[in-house]
Amino acid sequence: MFRASPGVPGLSGTNMNDSRPSPRRQEAPSLPESGVTQALVRRLGLARLVTERPLRAAFVFACGFVTIGLLAGIAVISRAPFIFPSLGPTAFLLFFTPTLPTASPRNTLYGHAIGILCGYSSLWICGLAHAPAVTVAGVDGHRALAAALSLASTGALMILLGAPHPPAGATTLIISLGILTKPLHLVTIEIAVAVLTLQAIAINRLAGIKYPLWRQPPHDY
């Protein structure tokens, strides 16, 4: 009987046909809302010519450029703040995850309105209604309290009203930090959000995406 010599690779006394399963190749995680990709493929007639990630990236790029560019143009002509930081994450939500409840027109409009209300209220509560912006005066105790109060109340109210929209947290800080505080500017913020939302309705529906005219079916938050 032949015995395998010790120390010689592949000649041990155990089973020589060791068929261990090879590690599986990890696939790249799929993007959220794959139905959006399918709608774009059908609308644009691309079939399988383009993979999901480049297609979604191109869609978000084009939509973000057009919608924010239009609002920036309005701001230049009107000399009013039709462009501000929290529009960026809102635009991303509206075109990357358009069928999520947080991106619905209802949540978008309600969320920013709540942020405006809470931000402006925090200024009055903390005695900062007529104080210079944080970029001029810096951060003191009153300003820190106003910022914390505005964000906390915005988050709580959005949950209580069933209208969460994360970018509204940036809107409320823009106000509580004193960057935009005039009542006319606050109205302009909401108008700009409404214009962006109308663009999202038009663009997403033209792209074949089932974007709601007002809200998604109710969910529990």
C-alpha contacts under 8 A as a table, 3 or more apart, distances in Angstrom:
res1	aa1	res2	aa2	distance
3	R	13	G	7.37
4	A	8	V	7.60
4	A	11	L	5.04
4	A	12	S	5.60
4	A	13	G	6.17
5	S	8	V	5.88
5	S	11	L	6.70
5	S	12	S	7.25
6	P	11	L	7.61
6	P	12	S	6.73
7	G	12	S	7.84
8	V	11	L	5.73
8	V	12	S	7.26
9	P	12	S	7.16
10	G	16	M	6.50
11	L	16	M	6.94
12	S	15	N	7.68
12	S	16	M	7.08
13	G	16	M	7.70
15	N	18	D	6.09
30	S	34	S	7.56
31	L	34	S	6.33
31	L	52	E	7.83
31	L	53	R	7.27
32	P	97	T	7.09
33	E	36	V	5.72
33	E	37	T	7.55
33	E	97	T	6.51
33	E	99	T	7.68
34	S	37	T	5.22
34	S	38	Q	6.52
35	G	38	Q	4.99
35	G	39	A	6.16
36	V	39	A	5.13
36	V	40	L	6.29
36	V	97	T	7.98
36	V	209	I	6.03
37	T	40	L	5.11
37	T	41	V	6.16
37	T	52	E	6.25
37	T	55	L	7.37
37	T	56	R	6.64
38	Q	41	V	5.10
38	Q	42	R	6.21
39	A	42	R	5.23
39	A	43	R	6.07
39	A	207	A	6.99
39	A	208	G	5.35
39	A	209	I	5.67
40	L	43	R	5.10
40	L	44	L	5.91
40	L	207	A	5.90
40	L	208	G	6.52
40	L	209	I	7.33
41	V	44	L	5.35
41	V	45	G	5.70
41	V	46	L	5.20
41	V	47	A	5.92
41	V	48	R	7.81
42	R	45	G	5.15
42	R	46	L	6.91
42	R	47	A	6.97
42	R	208	G	7.84
43	R	207	A	5.99
43	R	208	G	5.95
44	L	207	A	7.86
46	L	49	L	5.55
46	L	50	V	6.68
47	A	50	V	7.59
48	R	51	T	6.89
50	V	54	P	7.11
50	V	55	L	6.36
51	T	54	P	6.12
51	T	55	L	6.34
52	E	55	L	5.30
52	E	56	R	6.15
53	R	56	R	5.31
53	R	57	A	6.07
54	P	57	A	5.00
54	P	58	A	6.04
55	L	58	A	5.21
55	L	59	F	6.23
56	R	59	F	5.05
56	R	60	V	6.19
56	R	96	F	7.28
57	A	60	V	5.25
57	A	61	F	6.06
58	A	61	F	5.04
58	A	62	A	6.10
59	F	62	A	5.30
59	F	63	C	6.08
59	F	95	F	7.58
60	V	63	C	5.22
60	V	64	G	5.80
60	V	92	F	6.98
60	V	95	F	5.75
60	V	96	F	6.25
61	F	64	G	5.28
61	F	65	F	6.04
62	A	65	F	5.24
62	A	66	V	6.19
63	C	66	V	5.25
63	C	67	T	5.97
63	C	95	F	7.00
63	C	203	I	7.73
64	G	67	T	5.41
64	G	68	I	5.79
64	G	69	G	7.76
64	G	91	A	6.29
64	G	92	F	7.16
64	G	95	F	7.88
65	F	68	I	5.68
65	F	69	G	5.55
66	V	69	G	5.12
66	V	70	L	6.06
67	T	70	L	5.22
67	T	71	L	6.47
67	T	91	A	7.89
67	T	196	L	6.46
67	T	199	Q	6.75
68	I	71	L	5.09
68	I	72	A	6.04
68	I	83	I	7.51
68	I	87	L	7.84
68	I	88	G	7.79
68	I	91	A	7.87
68	I	196	L	7.79
69	G	72	A	5.03
69	G	73	G	6.13
70	L	73	G	5.05
70	L	74	I	6.32
71	L	74	I	5.00
71	L	75	A	6.21
71	L	82	F	5.81
71	L	83	I	6.06
71	L	192	A	7.09
71	L	195	V	7.97
71	L	196	L	7.80
72	A	75	A	4.96
72	A	76	V	6.30
72	A	82	F	6.55
72	A	83	I	5.61
73	G	76	V	5.10
73	G	77	I	6.35
74	I	77	I	5.19
74	I	78	S	5.90
74	I	79	R	7.99
74	I	80	A	8.00
74	I	82	F	6.64
75	A	78	S	5.23
75	A	79	R	5.33
75	A	80	A	5.19
75	A	81	P	5.77
75	A	82	F	4.92
75	A	83	I	6.50
76	V	79	R	5.39
76	V	80	A	7.49
80	A	185	H	7.26
80	A	188	T	7.31
81	P	84	F	6.74
81	P	185	H	6.56
81	P	188	T	6.63
81	P	189	I	7.05
82	F	188	T	6.31
82	F	189	I	6.35
82	F	191	I	7.88
82	F	192	A	5.34
83	I	87	L	6.98
83	I	189	I	7.98
83	I	192	A	7.32
84	F	87	L	5.95
84	F	88	G	7.89
84	F	189	I	7.97
85	P	88	G	5.85
85	P	89	P	7.98
85	P	170	A	7.44
85	P	171	T	7.79
86	S	89	P	5.85
86	S	90	T	6.50
86	S	167	P	5.59
86	S	168	A	6.93
86	S	170	A	5.36
86	S	171	T	5.59
87	L	90	T	5.04
87	L	91	A	6.03
87	L	167	P	7.53
87	L	193	V	7.14
88	G	91	A	5.26
88	G	92	F	6.36
89	P	92	F	4.96
89	P	93	L	6.24
89	P	167	P	5.73
90	T	93	L	5.20
90	T	94	L	6.20
90	T	103	A	7.67
90	T	108	T	7.58
90	T	167	P	5.74
91	A	94	L	5.09
91	A	95	F	6.32
91	A	196	L	7.37
92	F	95	F	5.49
92	F	96	F	5.68
92	F	97	T	7.79
93	L	96	F	5.32
93	L	97	T	5.28
93	L	98	P	6.30
93	L	102	T	7.83
93	L	103	A	5.67
94	L	97	T	6.04
94	L	98	P	4.65
94	L	103	A	5.23
94	L	104	S	7.58
94	L	197	T	7.82
94	L	200	A	6.29
95	F	98	P	5.33
95	F	200	A	7.13
95	F	204	N	7.31
97	T	100	L	5.82
97	T	103	A	6.87
98	P	103	A	5.50
98	P	104	S	7.02
98	P	204	N	7.67
98	P	209	I	8.00
98	P	211	Y	6.15
99	T	103	A	6.69
99	T	104	S	6.99
99	T	210	K	6.85
99	T	211	Y	5.68
99	T	212	P	7.40
99	T	216	Q	7.46
100	L	103	A	5.51
100	L	104	S	6.80
100	L	216	Q	7.42
101	P	104	S	5.26
101	P	107	N	7.04
101	P	215	R	6.93
101	P	216	Q	5.47
101	P	217	P	7.91
102	T	107	N	5.72
102	T	108	T	7.03
102	T	163	A	7.15
102	T	164	P	5.70
102	T	165	H	5.01
102	T	166	P	7.62
103	A	107	N	6.48
103	A	108	T	6.14
103	A	165	H	6.98
104	S	107	N	5.39
104	S	108	T	6.08
104	S	211	Y	7.55
104	S	212	P	6.44
104	S	213	L	7.85
104	S	214	W	6.35
104	S	215	R	5.25
104	S	216	Q	6.48
105	P	108	T	5.06
105	P	109	L	6.05
105	P	197	T	6.07
105	P	212	P	7.33
105	P	213	L	6.74
105	P	214	W	5.06
105	P	215	R	6.23
106	R	109	L	5.44
106	R	110	Y	5.91
106	R	163	A	7.26
106	R	214	W	5.25
106	R	215	R	5.41
107	N	110	Y	5.14
107	N	111	G	5.48
107	N	163	A	4.61
107	N	164	P	6.01
107	N	165	H	5.77
107	N	215	R	7.38
108	T	111	G	5.26
108	T	112	H	6.34
108	T	163	A	7.88
108	T	165	H	5.88
108	T	193	V	7.56
108	T	197	T	7.50
109	L	112	H	5.57
109	L	113	A	6.15
109	L	190	E	7.28
109	L	193	V	6.69
109	L	194	A	6.65
109	L	197	T	7.98
110	Y	113	A	5.05
110	Y	114	I	6.06
110	Y	158	M	7.97
110	Y	163	A	6.44
111	G	114	I	5.19
111	G	115	G	6.23
111	G	158	M	6.30
111	G	163	A	6.16
111	G	164	P	6.18
111	G	165	H	5.23
111	G	166	P	7.82
111	G	168	A	5.43
112	H	115	G	4.86
112	H	116	I	6.11
112	H	165	H	7.67
112	H	167	P	7.70
112	H	168	A	4.72
112	H	171	T	6.53
112	H	172	T	7.83
112	H	190	E	6.83
112	H	193	V	7.61
113	A	116	I	5.10
113	A	117	L	6.21
113	A	190	E	6.57
114	I	117	L	5.12
114	I	118	C	6.06
114	I	154	T	6.02
114	I	157	L	7.18
114	I	158	M	7.10
114	I	168	A	7.59
115	G	118	C	5.25
115	G	119	G	5.88
115	G	150	S	7.49
115	G	151	L	7.76
115	G	154	T	5.37
115	G	168	A	5.35
115	G	169	G	6.40
115	G	171	T	5.76
115	G	172	T	4.35
116	I	119	G	5.21
116	I	120	Y	6.08
116	I	171	T	6.61
116	I	172	T	5.50
116	I	175	I	6.99
116	I	186	L	6.69
117	L	120	Y	5.39
117	L	121	S	6.04
117	L	172	T	7.88
118	C	121	S	5.08
118	C	122	S	6.07
118	C	150	S	5.15
118	C	151	L	7.69
118	C	153	S	6.32
118	C	154	T	5.88
118	C	172	T	6.52
119	G	122	S	5.27
119	G	123	L	6.58
119	G	146	A	7.76
119	G	147	A	7.75
119	G	150	S	4.86
119	G	151	L	7.64
119	G	154	T	8.00
119	G	171	T	7.88
119	G	172	T	4.51
119	G	173	L	6.51
119	G	174	I	7.83
119	G	175	I	5.19
119	G	176	S	4.76
120	Y	123	L	5.23
120	Y	124	W	6.75
120	Y	129	A	7.70
120	Y	172	T	7.84
120	Y	175	I	6.24
120	Y	176	S	6.41
120	Y	181	T	7.06
121	S	124	W	5.31
121	S	125	I	6.18
121	S	150	S	7.73
122	S	125	I	5.00
122	S	126	C	6.02
122	S	146	A	5.09
122	S	147	A	7.58
122	S	149	L	6.32
122	S	150	S	5.64
122	S	176	S	6.41
123	L	126	C	5.34
123	L	127	G	6.00
123	L	128	L	4.72
123	L	129	A	4.94
123	L	146	A	6.07
123	L	175	I	7.99
123	L	176	S	5.79
124	W	127	G	4.99
124	W	128	L	5.88
124	W	129	A	5.15
125	I	128	L	7.72
125	I	146	A	7.76
126	C	142	H	5.82
126	C	143	R	7.48
126	C	145	L	7.22
126	C	146	A	5.99
127	G	130	H	7.91
127	G	142	H	7.68
128	L	131	A	4.85
128	L	142	H	7.65
128	L	143	R	7.54
129	A	181	T	7.49
131	A	178	G	7.33
132	P	136	V	6.26
132	P	137	A	6.10
132	P	178	G	6.46
133	A	136	V	5.44
133	A	137	A	6.21
133	A	138	G	7.65
133	A	177	L	6.13
133	A	178	G	4.10
133	A	179	I	5.33
134	V	137	A	5.13
134	V	138	G	4.57
134	V	139	V	5.90
134	V	143	R	7.70
134	V	177	L	5.54
134	V	178	G	6.04
134	V	179	I	7.23
135	T	138	G	5.78
135	T	179	I	7.82
139	V	142	H	7.97
139	V	143	R	5.67
139	V	144	A	6.44
140	D	143	R	5.35
140	D	144	A	6.16
141	G	144	A	5.13
141	G	145	L	6.18
142	H	145	L	5.15
142	H	146	A	6.18
143	R	146	A	5.01
143	R	147	A	6.18
143	R	176	S	7.53
143	R	177	L	6.74
144	A	147	A	5.22
144	A	148	A	6.23
145	L	148	A	5.22
145	L	149	L	5.93
146	A	149	L	5.15
146	A	150	S	5.97
146	A	176	S	5.80
146	A	177	L	7.59
147	A	150	S	5.28
147	A	151	L	6.30
147	A	173	L	5.97
147	A	176	S	5.37
147	A	177	L	6.37
148	A	151	L	5.43
148	A	152	A	6.05
149	L	152	A	5.24
149	L	153	S	5.99
150	S	153	S	5.39
150	S	154	T	6.01
150	S	172	T	6.04
150	S	173	L	6.84
150	S	176	S	6.52
151	L	154	T	5.11
151	L	155	G	6.19
151	L	169	G	5.84
151	L	172	T	6.34
151	L	173	L	6.73
152	A	155	G	5.35
152	A	156	A	6.21
153	S	156	A	5.07
153	S	157	L	5.96
154	T	157	L	5.31
154	T	158	M	6.12
154	T	168	A	7.63
154	T	169	G	6.70
154	T	172	T	7.24
155	G	158	M	5.30
155	G	159	I	6.37
155	G	164	P	7.58
155	G	169	G	7.16
156	A	159	I	5.29
156	A	160	L	6.19
157	L	160	L	4.96
157	L	161	L	5.98
158	M	161	L	5.26
158	M	162	G	5.92
158	M	163	A	4.94
158	M	164	P	4.87
158	M	165	H	7.44
159	I	162	G	4.99
159	I	163	A	6.23
159	I	164	P	5.88
159	I	221	Y	6.62
160	L	163	A	7.84
162	G	219	H	7.99
162	G	220	D	7.62
162	G	221	Y	6.58
165	H	168	A	5.87
166	P	169	G	5.80
166	P	170	A	7.93
167	P	170	A	5.43
167	P	171	T	6.81
168	A	171	T	4.87
168	A	172	T	6.32
169	G	172	T	5.42
169	G	173	L	6.53
170	A	173	L	5.17
170	A	174	I	6.23
171	T	174	I	5.14
171	T	175	I	6.65
172	T	175	I	5.30
172	T	176	S	6.14
173	L	176	S	4.95
173	L	177	L	5.67
174	I	177	L	5.53
174	I	178	G	6.58
174	I	179	I	5.44
174	I	180	L	6.26
175	I	178	G	5.17
175	I	179	I	5.78
175	I	180	L	5.16
175	I	181	T	5.62
176	S	179	I	7.68
176	S	181	T	7.94
178	G	181	T	5.81
180	L	185	H	6.46
180	L	186	L	7.13
181	T	185	H	6.74
181	T	186	L	6.74
182	K	185	H	5.18
182	K	186	L	6.39
183	P	186	L	5.04
183	P	187	V	6.38
184	L	187	V	5.18
184	L	188	T	6.25
185	H	188	T	4.87
185	H	189	I	6.28
186	L	189	I	5.10
186	L	190	E	6.74
187	V	190	E	5.36
187	V	191	I	6.32
188	T	191	I	4.97
188	T	192	A	6.06
189	I	192	A	5.17
189	I	193	V	6.31
190	E	193	V	5.01
190	E	194	A	6.19
191	I	194	A	4.97
191	I	195	V	6.21
192	A	195	V	5.06
192	A	196	L	6.22
193	V	196	L	5.12
193	V	197	T	6.11
194	A	197	T	5.00
194	A	198	L	6.19
195	V	198	L	5.16
195	V	199	Q	6.32
196	L	199	Q	5.11
196	L	200	A	6.26
197	T	200	A	4.96
197	T	201	I	6.29
198	L	201	I	5.12
198	L	202	A	6.33
199	Q	202	A	5.17
199	Q	203	I	5.98
200	A	203	I	5.22
200	A	204	N	5.71
201	I	204	N	5.56
201	I	205	R	6.02
201	I	211	Y	6.47
201	I	212	P	7.40
201	I	213	L	6.68
202	A	205	R	5.46
202	A	206	L	6.07
203	I	206	L	5.12
203	I	207	A	6.15
204	N	207	A	5.01
204	N	208	G	6.48
204	N	209	I	5.23
204	N	210	K	7.37
204	N	211	Y	6.12
205	R	208	G	5.05
205	R	209	I	5.24
205	R	210	K	6.40
205	R	211	Y	6.19
206	L	209	I	7.43
212	P	215	R	5.66
212	P	216	Q	6.29
215	R	218	P	7.91
